[in-house]
Amino acid sequence: MTKPSTQTFHLWNQLPPELKTAVIKKMDGIDQLKTRQCSKTEKKLIDKLPIITIQQLKFKFDENGRTMMGVEELKLKDTE
């Protein structure tokens, strides 16, 4: 799988809601939650989508005792 681009897309706010929704649907649950916090417009778009499901959260701690959160996605039993 290829790594996501680190380039910034400066024209996001100029996209019509239909295109934003199409992009948001391709995101995983965590990215949708992060995008939802960006603005009222994105919050409204994401709230119209089906419920976001996060299968499993895995907490890790660094050497200083700070919590770092990672996400592991579980394989659906239906696809096996």
C-alpha positions as CSV (number, residue, x, y, z in Angstrom):
1,M,0.0,0.0,0.0
2,T,1.3,3.4,-0.9
3,K,1.9,6.1,1.8
4,P,-0.5,9.0,1.8
5,S,0.8,12.3,0.4
6,T,2.1,14.9,2.8
7,Q,1.3,17.7,0.5
8,T,-1.4,20.2,1.5
9,F,-4.5,20.7,-0.7
10,H,-5.2,24.4,-0.4
11,L,-8.4,24.4,-2.4
12,W,-10.5,22.1,-0.1
13,N,-12.8,25.0,0.9
14,Q,-13.6,25.7,-2.7
15,L,-14.8,22.2,-3.4
16,P,-18.6,21.6,-3.7
17,P,-20.1,19.6,-0.8
18,E,-20.7,16.6,-3.1
19,L,-16.9,16.2,-3.8
20,K,-16.0,16.7,-0.1
21,T,-18.5,14.0,0.8
22,A,-17.0,11.6,-1.7
23,V,-13.5,12.2,-0.3
24,I,-14.7,11.9,3.3
25,K,-16.4,8.5,2.5
26,K,-13.0,7.1,1.5
27,M,-11.4,8.1,4.9
28,D,-11.1,5.7,7.8
29,G,-13.0,6.4,11.0
30,I,-10.2,8.2,12.8
31,D,-9.6,10.5,9.8
32,Q,-13.3,11.3,9.6
33,L,-13.4,12.2,13.3
34,K,-10.3,14.5,12.8
35,T,-11.9,16.1,9.8
36,R,-15.1,16.6,11.6
37,Q,-13.3,18.8,14.1
38,C,-12.0,21.2,11.4
39,S,-15.1,23.3,10.8
40,K,-18.9,23.5,11.1
41,T,-19.2,22.7,7.4
42,E,-17.2,19.4,7.6
43,K,-19.0,18.5,10.9
44,K,-22.4,18.8,9.1
45,L,-21.1,16.7,6.1
46,I,-19.8,13.9,8.3
47,D,-22.8,13.9,10.5
48,K,-25.0,13.1,7.5
49,L,-22.9,10.0,6.8
50,P,-23.6,6.5,8.3
51,I,-22.2,5.9,11.8
52,I,-18.5,5.6,12.0
53,T,-17.3,2.3,13.5
54,I,-13.8,1.9,15.0
55,Q,-13.1,-1.7,15.7
56,Q,-10.3,-1.6,18.1
57,L,-8.2,1.1,19.9
58,K,-4.7,0.2,21.1
59,F,-3.0,2.4,23.6
60,K,0.7,2.6,23.8
61,F,3.0,4.6,26.2
62,D,6.3,6.2,25.3
63,E,9.4,6.2,27.5
64,N,8.1,9.3,29.4
65,G,4.8,7.7,30.3
66,R,2.8,9.8,27.8
67,T,-0.1,8.0,26.1
68,M,0.2,7.5,22.4
69,M,-2.9,6.1,20.7
70,G,-2.8,3.9,17.6
71,V,-5.6,2.1,15.8
72,E,-5.7,-1.5,14.6
73,E,-8.4,-2.5,12.2
74,L,-9.7,-6.0,12.6
75,K,-10.5,-8.1,9.6
76,L,-14.2,-8.7,9.2
77,K,-15.1,-12.4,9.6
78,D,-17.5,-12.1,6.7
79,T,-14.6,-11.6,4.2
80,E,-12.6,-14.7,5.4
